[in-house]
Amino acid sequence: MKTLLPLALAALIAAPASAACIAEYKAKRDNPLELFYGTAQIGGPCNLAQARAQLRGQLASQGLTLLKVLSVRQQ
């Protein structure tokens, strides 16, 4: 029983640190013009600059251009 309490406390403390960062964005594809709205999980710091950097590459691999990161939030 004594070993379960420290493990339970460690799990509670570690949970917020591993929370996912979700970015909300707008993107487009040309010829013909298509507009997209989506959300994606972001690794690293949960901020707009990190979201822009990661989303540009992810979306480019799908033939999309990032227009704007609308928001980022911890989940």
Jmol script that loads the backbone (N, CA, C; Angstrom):
load data "model"
ATOM      1  N   MET A   1       0.812  -1.187   0.000  1.00  0.00           N
ATOM      2  CA  MET A   1       0.000   0.000   0.000  1.00  0.00           C
ATOM      3  C   MET A   1       0.864   1.262   0.000  1.00  0.00           C
ATOM      4  N   LYS A   2       1.971   1.240   0.733  1.00  0.00           N
ATOM      5  CA  LYS A   2       2.842   2.412   0.794  1.00  0.00           C
ATOM      6  C   LYS A   2       3.453   2.727  -0.560  1.00  0.00           C
ATOM      7  N   THR A   3       3.680   1.725  -1.406  1.00  0.00           N
ATOM      8  CA  THR A   3       4.276   1.987  -2.721  1.00  0.00           C
ATOM      9  C   THR A   3       3.251   2.518  -3.708  1.00  0.00           C
ATOM     10  N   LEU A   4       1.977   2.297  -3.507  1.00  0.00           N
ATOM     11  CA  LEU A   4       0.965   2.795  -4.435  1.00  0.00           C
ATOM     12  C   LEU A   4       0.750   4.295  -4.321  1.00  0.00           C
ATOM     13  N   LEU A   5       0.818   4.831  -3.130  1.00  0.00           N
ATOM     14  CA  LEU A   5       0.591   6.265  -2.946  1.00  0.00           C
ATOM     15  C   LEU A   5       1.605   7.121  -3.709  1.00  0.00           C
ATOM     16  N   PRO A   6       2.917   6.846  -3.591  1.00  0.00           N
ATOM     17  CA  PRO A   6       3.863   7.663  -4.384  1.00  0.00           C
ATOM     18  C   PRO A   6       3.654   7.508  -5.891  1.00  0.00           C
ATOM     19  N   LEU A   7       3.291   6.320  -6.353  1.00  0.00           N
ATOM     20  CA  LEU A   7       3.040   6.123  -7.783  1.00  0.00           C
ATOM     21  C   LEU A   7       1.811   6.904  -8.239  1.00  0.00           C
ATOM     22  N   ALA A   8       0.782   6.909  -7.429  1.00  0.00           N
ATOM     23  CA  ALA A   8      -0.431   7.651  -7.764  1.00  0.00           C
ATOM     24  C   ALA A   8      -0.148   9.149  -7.800  1.00  0.00           C
ATOM     25  N   LEU A   9       0.595   9.645  -6.842  1.00  0.00           N
ATOM     26  CA  LEU A   9       0.943  11.074  -6.823  1.00  0.00           C
ATOM     27  C   LEU A   9       1.811  11.446  -8.020  1.00  0.00           C
ATOM     28  N   ALA A  10       2.748  10.591  -8.368  1.00  0.00           N
ATOM     29  CA  ALA A  10       3.605  10.854  -9.528  1.00  0.00           C
ATOM     30  C   ALA A  10       2.774  10.910 -10.806  1.00  0.00           C
ATOM     31  N   ALA A  11       1.786  10.049 -10.934  1.00  0.00           N
ATOM     32  CA  ALA A  11       0.924  10.048 -12.113  1.00  0.00           C
ATOM     33  C   ALA A  11       0.107  11.335 -12.196  1.00  0.00           C
ATOM     34  N   LEU A  12      -0.393  11.811 -11.072  1.00  0.00           N
ATOM     35  CA  LEU A  12      -1.169  13.054 -11.056  1.00  0.00           C
ATOM     36  C   LEU A  12      -0.315  14.262 -11.413  1.00  0.00           C
ATOM     37  N   ILE A  13       0.908  14.275 -10.938  1.00  0.00           N
ATOM     38  CA  ILE A  13       1.815  15.394 -11.216  1.00  0.00           C
ATOM     39  C   ILE A  13       2.257  15.365 -12.673  1.00  0.00           C
ATOM     40  N   ALA A  14       2.514  14.190 -13.228  1.00  0.00           N
ATOM     41  CA  ALA A  14       3.015  14.067 -14.596  1.00  0.00           C
ATOM     42  C   ALA A  14       1.928  14.297 -15.642  1.00  0.00           C
ATOM     43  N   ALA A  15       0.681  14.091 -15.309  1.00  0.00           N
ATOM     44  CA  ALA A  15      -0.400  14.195 -16.287  1.00  0.00           C
ATOM     45  C   ALA A  15      -0.459  15.550 -16.981  1.00  0.00           C
ATOM     46  N   PRO A  16      -0.433  16.684 -16.275  1.00  0.00           N
ATOM     47  CA  PRO A  16      -0.494  17.961 -16.979  1.00  0.00           C
ATOM     48  C   PRO A  16       0.708  18.204 -17.890  1.00  0.00           C
ATOM     49  N   ALA A  17       1.859  17.691 -17.543  1.00  0.00           N
ATOM     50  CA  ALA A  17       3.051  17.905 -18.359  1.00  0.00           C
ATOM     51  C   ALA A  17       2.942  17.201 -19.703  1.00  0.00           C
ATOM     52  N   SER A  18       2.158  16.140 -19.781  1.00  0.00           N
ATOM     53  CA  SER A  18       2.040  15.399 -21.030  1.00  0.00           C
ATOM     54  C   SER A  18       0.759  15.756 -21.784  1.00  0.00           C
ATOM     55  N   ALA A  19       0.086  16.826 -21.399  1.00  0.00           N
ATOM     56  CA  ALA A  19      -1.139  17.233 -22.073  1.00  0.00           C
ATOM     57  C   ALA A  19      -0.831  17.602 -23.514  1.00  0.00           C
ATOM     58  N   ALA A  20      -1.759  17.266 -24.384  1.00  0.00           N
ATOM     59  CA  ALA A  20      -1.573  17.527 -25.810  1.00  0.00           C
ATOM     60  C   ALA A  20      -1.795  19.009 -26.119  1.00  0.00           C
ATOM     61  N   CYS A  21      -1.071  19.494 -27.093  1.00  0.00           N
ATOM     62  CA  CYS A  21      -1.256  20.851 -27.590  1.00  0.00           C
ATOM     63  C   CYS A  21      -1.995  20.748 -28.921  1.00  0.00           C
ATOM     64  N   ILE A  22      -3.140  21.414 -29.000  1.00  0.00           N
ATOM     65  CA  ILE A  22      -3.971  21.365 -30.201  1.00  0.00           C
ATOM     66  C   ILE A  22      -3.949  22.744 -30.863  1.00  0.00           C
ATOM     67  N   ALA A  23      -3.659  22.747 -32.162  1.00  0.00           N
ATOM     68  CA  ALA A  23      -3.664  23.993 -32.936  1.00  0.00           C
ATOM     69  C   ALA A  23      -4.856  23.976 -33.886  1.00  0.00           C
ATOM     70  N   GLU A  24      -5.506  25.105 -33.984  1.00  0.00           N
ATOM     71  CA  GLU A  24      -6.632  25.306 -34.883  1.00  0.00           C
ATOM     72  C   GLU A  24      -6.116  26.178 -36.033  1.00  0.00           C
ATOM     73  N   TYR A  25      -6.365  25.792 -37.291  1.00  0.00           N
ATOM     74  CA  TYR A  25      -5.751  26.502 -38.411  1.00  0.00           C
ATOM     75  C   TYR A  25      -6.679  26.600 -39.617  1.00  0.00           C
ATOM     76  N   LYS A  26      -6.285  27.502 -40.546  1.00  0.00           N
ATOM     77  CA  LYS A  26      -6.906  27.617 -41.865  1.00  0.00           C
ATOM     78  C   LYS A  26      -5.814  27.345 -42.895  1.00  0.00           C
ATOM     79  N   ALA A  27      -6.176  26.652 -43.969  1.00  0.00           N
ATOM     80  CA  ALA A  27      -5.222  26.340 -45.029  1.00  0.00           C
ATOM     81  C   ALA A  27      -5.946  26.393 -46.376  1.00  0.00           C
ATOM     82  N   LYS A  28      -5.158  26.336 -47.458  1.00  0.00           N
ATOM     83  CA  LYS A  28      -5.752  26.358 -48.796  1.00  0.00           C
ATOM     84  C   LYS A  28      -4.977  25.442 -49.740  1.00  0.00           C
ATOM     85  N   ARG A  29      -5.656  25.090 -50.816  1.00  0.00           N
ATOM     86  CA  ARG A  29      -5.033  24.382 -51.947  1.00  0.00           C
ATOM     87  C   ARG A  29      -5.459  25.147 -53.191  1.00  0.00           C
ATOM     88  N   ASP A  30      -4.526  25.387 -54.107  1.00  0.00           N
ATOM     89  CA  ASP A  30      -4.818  26.133 -55.335  1.00  0.00           C
ATOM     90  C   ASP A  30      -5.159  25.184 -56.480  1.00  0.00           C
ATOM     91  N   ASN A  31      -5.797  25.745 -57.506  1.00  0.00           N
ATOM     92  CA  ASN A  31      -6.091  25.077 -58.779  1.00  0.00           C
ATOM     93  C   ASN A  31      -6.833  23.758 -58.644  1.00  0.00           C
ATOM     94  N   PRO A  32      -8.091  23.757 -58.389  1.00  0.00           N
ATOM     95  CA  PRO A  32      -8.950  24.895 -58.061  1.00  0.00           C
ATOM     96  C   PRO A  32      -8.804  25.250 -56.590  1.00  0.00           C
ATOM     97  N   LEU A  33      -9.182  26.471 -56.274  1.00  0.00           N
ATOM     98  CA  LEU A  33      -9.060  26.952 -54.897  1.00  0.00           C
ATOM     99  C   LEU A  33      -9.965  26.144 -53.970  1.00  0.00           C
ATOM    100  N   GLU A  34      -9.375  25.605 -52.911  1.00  0.00           N
ATOM    101  CA  GLU A  34     -10.109  24.916 -51.850  1.00  0.00           C
ATOM    102  C   GLU A  34      -9.617  25.473 -50.528  1.00  0.00           C
ATOM    103  N   LEU A  35     -10.546  25.787 -49.638  1.00  0.00           N
ATOM    104  CA  LEU A  35     -10.200  26.291 -48.321  1.00  0.00           C
ATOM    105  C   LEU A  35     -10.469  25.214 -47.280  1.00  0.00           C
ATOM    106  N   PHE A  36      -9.596  25.136 -46.286  1.00  0.00           N
ATOM    107  CA  PHE A  36      -9.685  24.109 -45.255  1.00  0.00           C
ATOM    108  C   PHE A  36      -9.609  24.742 -43.868  1.00  0.00           C
ATOM    109  N   TYR A  37     -10.335  24.147 -42.951  1.00  0.00           N
ATOM    110  CA  TYR A  37     -10.242  24.468 -41.529  1.00  0.00           C
ATOM    111  C   TYR A  37      -9.941  23.152 -40.833  1.00  0.00           C
ATOM    112  N   GLY A  38      -9.004  23.168 -39.882  1.00  0.00           N
ATOM    113  CA  GLY A  38      -8.699  21.924 -39.192  1.00  0.00           C
ATOM    114  C   GLY A  38      -8.029  22.145 -37.857  1.00  0.00           C
ATOM    115  N   THR A  39      -7.821  21.038 -37.180  1.00  0.00           N
ATOM    116  CA  THR A  39      -7.074  21.033 -35.930  1.00  0.00           C
ATOM    117  C   THR A  39      -6.006  19.961 -36.034  1.00  0.00           C
ATOM    118  N   ALA A  40      -4.906  20.168 -35.334  1.00  0.00           N
ATOM    119  CA  ALA A  40      -3.805  19.202 -35.351  1.00  0.00           C
ATOM    120  C   ALA A  40      -3.089  19.235 -34.013  1.00  0.00           C
ATOM    121  N   GLN A  41      -2.551  18.093 -33.641  1.00  0.00           N
ATOM    122  CA  GLN A  41      -1.756  18.030 -32.415  1.00  0.00           C
ATOM    123  C   GLN A  41      -0.344  18.512 -32.727  1.00  0.00           C
ATOM    124  N   ILE A  42       0.204  19.334 -31.834  1.00  0.00           N
ATOM    125  CA  ILE A  42       1.522  19.938 -32.002  1.00  0.00           C
ATOM    126  C   ILE A  42       2.452  19.414 -30.923  1.00  0.00           C
ATOM    127  N   GLY A  43       3.674  19.092 -31.301  1.00  0.00           N
ATOM    128  CA  GLY A  43       4.681  18.671 -30.337  1.00  0.00           C
ATOM    129  C   GLY A  43       5.530  19.856 -29.899  1.00  0.00           C
ATOM    130  N   GLY A  44       6.149  19.756 -28.762  1.00  0.00           N
ATOM    131  CA  GLY A  44       7.019  20.822 -28.264  1.00  0.00           C
ATOM    132  C   GLY A  44       6.218  21.890 -27.545  1.00  0.00           C
ATOM    133  N   PRO A  45       6.757  23.112 -27.466  1.00  0.00           N
ATOM    134  CA  PRO A  45       6.062  24.183 -26.764  1.00  0.00           C
ATOM    135  C   PRO A  45       4.709  24.480 -27.404  1.00  0.00           C
ATOM    136  N   CYS A  46       3.723  24.755 -26.599  1.00  0.00           N
ATOM    137  CA  CYS A  46       2.370  25.023 -27.104  1.00  0.00           C
ATOM    138  C   CYS A  46       2.213  26.531 -27.319  1.00  0.00           C
ATOM    139  N   ASN A  47       2.721  26.993 -28.474  1.00  0.00           N
ATOM    140  CA  ASN A  47       2.596  28.410 -28.807  1.00  0.00           C
ATOM    141  C   ASN A  47       2.397  28.569 -30.314  1.00  0.00           C
ATOM    142  N   LEU A  48       2.025  29.770 -30.737  1.00  0.00           N
ATOM    143  CA  LEU A  48       1.719  30.011 -32.150  1.00  0.00           C
ATOM    144  C   LEU A  48       2.924  29.766 -33.062  1.00  0.00           C
ATOM    145  N   ALA A  49       4.101  30.186 -32.643  1.00  0.00           N
ATOM    146  CA  ALA A  49       5.294  30.018 -33.486  1.00  0.00           C
ATOM    147  C   ALA A  49       5.585  28.536 -33.728  1.00  0.00           C
ATOM    148  N   GLN A  50       5.501  27.726 -32.705  1.00  0.00           N
ATOM    149  CA  GLN A  50       5.739  26.285 -32.850  1.00  0.00           C
ATOM    150  C   GLN A  50       4.668  25.664 -33.740  1.00  0.00           C
ATOM    151  N   ALA A  51       3.425  26.079 -33.557  1.00  0.00           N
ATOM    152  CA  ALA A  51       2.331  25.552 -34.376  1.00  0.00           C
ATOM    153  C   ALA A  51       2.545  25.905 -35.846  1.00  0.00           C
ATOM    154  N   ARG A  52       2.916  27.153 -36.130  1.00  0.00           N
ATOM    155  CA  ARG A  52       3.168  27.560 -37.526  1.00  0.00           C
ATOM    156  C   ARG A  52       4.278  26.714 -38.148  1.00  0.00           C
ATOM    157  N   ALA A  53       5.367  26.556 -37.418  1.00  0.00           N
ATOM    158  CA  ALA A  53       6.516  25.819 -37.946  1.00  0.00           C
ATOM    159  C   ALA A  53       6.142  24.370 -38.266  1.00  0.00           C
ATOM    160  N   GLN A  54       5.431  23.716 -37.371  1.00  0.00           N
ATOM    161  CA  GLN A  54       5.072  22.319 -37.602  1.00  0.00           C
ATOM    162  C   GLN A  54       3.994  22.165 -38.663  1.00  0.00           C
ATOM    163  N   LEU A  55       3.001  23.041 -38.628  1.00  0.00           N
ATOM    164  CA  LEU A  55       1.894  22.910 -39.581  1.00  0.00           C
ATOM    165  C   LEU A  55       2.325  23.186 -41.015  1.00  0.00           C
ATOM    166  N   ARG A  56       3.240  24.114 -41.224  1.00  0.00           N
ATOM    167  CA  ARG A  56       3.700  24.387 -42.599  1.00  0.00           C
ATOM    168  C   ARG A  56       4.196  23.111 -43.263  1.00  0.00           C
ATOM    169  N   GLY A  57       5.049  22.382 -42.555  1.00  0.00           N
ATOM    170  CA  GLY A  57       5.584  21.143 -43.117  1.00  0.00           C
ATOM    171  C   GLY A  57       4.537  20.058 -43.276  1.00  0.00           C
ATOM    172  N   GLN A  58       3.710  19.868 -42.258  1.00  0.00           N
ATOM    173  CA  GLN A  58       2.670  18.836 -42.317  1.00  0.00           C
ATOM    174  C   GLN A  58       1.692  19.103 -43.456  1.00  0.00           C
ATOM    175  N   LEU A  59       1.261  20.344 -43.578  1.00  0.00           N
ATOM    176  CA  LEU A  59       0.278  20.679 -44.601  1.00  0.00           C
ATOM    177  C   LEU A  59       0.895  20.663 -45.997  1.00  0.00           C
ATOM    178  N   ALA A  60       2.136  21.098 -46.132  1.00  0.00           N
ATOM    179  CA  ALA A  60       2.804  21.083 -47.437  1.00  0.00           C
ATOM    180  C   ALA A  60       2.886  19.661 -47.985  1.00  0.00           C
ATOM    181  N   SER A  61       3.099  18.689 -47.115  1.00  0.00           N
ATOM    182  CA  SER A  61       3.171  17.298 -47.572  1.00  0.00           C
ATOM    183  C   SER A  61       1.822  16.808 -48.101  1.00  0.00           C
ATOM    184  N   GLN A  62       0.750  17.535 -47.796  1.00  0.00           N
ATOM    185  CA  GLN A  62      -0.586  17.201 -48.292  1.00  0.00           C
ATOM    186  C   GLN A  62      -1.010  18.118 -49.435  1.00  0.00           C
ATOM    187  N   GLY A  63      -0.066  18.952 -49.900  1.00  0.00           N
ATOM    188  CA  GLY A  63      -0.366  19.881 -50.984  1.00  0.00           C
ATOM    189  C   GLY A  63      -1.129  21.109 -50.542  1.00  0.00           C
ATOM    190  N   LEU A  64      -1.072  21.426 -49.257  1.00  0.00           N
ATOM    191  CA  LEU A  64      -1.792  22.574 -48.709  1.00  0.00           C
ATOM    192  C   LEU A  64      -0.825  23.659 -48.281  1.00  0.00           C
ATOM    193  N   THR A  65      -1.323  24.898 -48.261  1.00  0.00           N
ATOM    194  CA  THR A  65      -0.564  26.051 -47.782  1.00  0.00           C
ATOM    195  C   THR A  65      -1.240  26.574 -46.520  1.00  0.00           C
ATOM    196  N   LEU A  66      -0.471  26.732 -45.459  1.00  0.00           N
ATOM    197  CA  LEU A  66      -1.004  27.278 -44.220  1.00  0.00           C
ATOM    198  C   LEU A  66      -1.333  28.751 -44.419  1.00  0.00           C
ATOM    199  N   LEU A  67      -2.551  29.137 -44.082  1.00  0.00           N
ATOM    200  CA  LEU A  67      -2.943  30.536 -44.150  1.00  0.00           C
ATOM    201  C   LEU A  67      -2.796  31.220 -42.793  1.00  0.00           C
ATOM    202  N   LYS A  68      -3.315  30.565 -41.742  1.00  0.00           N
ATOM    203  CA  LYS A  68      -3.292  31.197 -40.425  1.00  0.00           C
ATOM    204  C   LYS A  68      -3.499  30.155 -39.339  1.00  0.00           C
ATOM    205  N   VAL A  69      -2.749  30.295 -38.240  1.00  0.00           N
ATOM    206  CA  VAL A  69      -3.010  29.519 -37.045  1.00  0.00           C
ATOM    207  C   VAL A  69      -3.957  30.368 -36.211  1.00  0.00           C
ATOM    208  N   LEU A  70      -5.143  29.852 -35.958  1.00  0.00           N
ATOM    209  CA  LEU A  70      -6.160  30.603 -35.240  1.00  0.00           C
ATOM    210  C   LEU A  70      -5.956  30.591 -33.737  1.00  0.00           C
ATOM    211  N   SER A  71      -5.565  29.430 -33.211  1.00  0.00           N
ATOM    212  CA  SER A  71      -5.371  29.312 -31.761  1.00  0.00           C
ATOM    213  C   SER A  71      -4.566  28.063 -31.438  1.00  0.00           C
ATOM    214  N   VAL A  72      -3.989  28.061 -30.255  1.00  0.00           N
ATOM    215  CA  VAL A  72      -3.344  26.870 -29.694  1.00  0.00           C
ATOM    216  C   VAL A  72      -3.850  26.728 -28.263  1.00  0.00           C
ATOM    217  N   ARG A  73      -4.034  25.479 -27.827  1.00  0.00           N
ATOM    218  CA  ARG A  73      -4.501  25.234 -26.464  1.00  0.00           C
ATOM    219  C   ARG A  73      -4.029  23.890 -25.968  1.00  0.00           C
ATOM    220  N   GLN A  74      -3.803  23.816 -24.679  1.00  0.00           N
ATOM    221  CA  GLN A  74      -3.466  22.557 -24.030  1.00  0.00           C
ATOM    222  C   GLN A  74      -4.759  21.781 -23.841  1.00  0.00           C
ATOM    223  N   GLN A  75      -4.668  20.484 -24.045  1.00  0.00           N
ATOM    224  CA  GLN A  75      -5.865  19.657 -23.857  1.00  0.00           C
ATOM    225  C   GLN A  75      -5.582  18.520 -22.941  1.00  0.00           C
TER     226      GLN A  75
END
end "model"
wireframe off; spacefill off
backbone 0.3
color backbone group
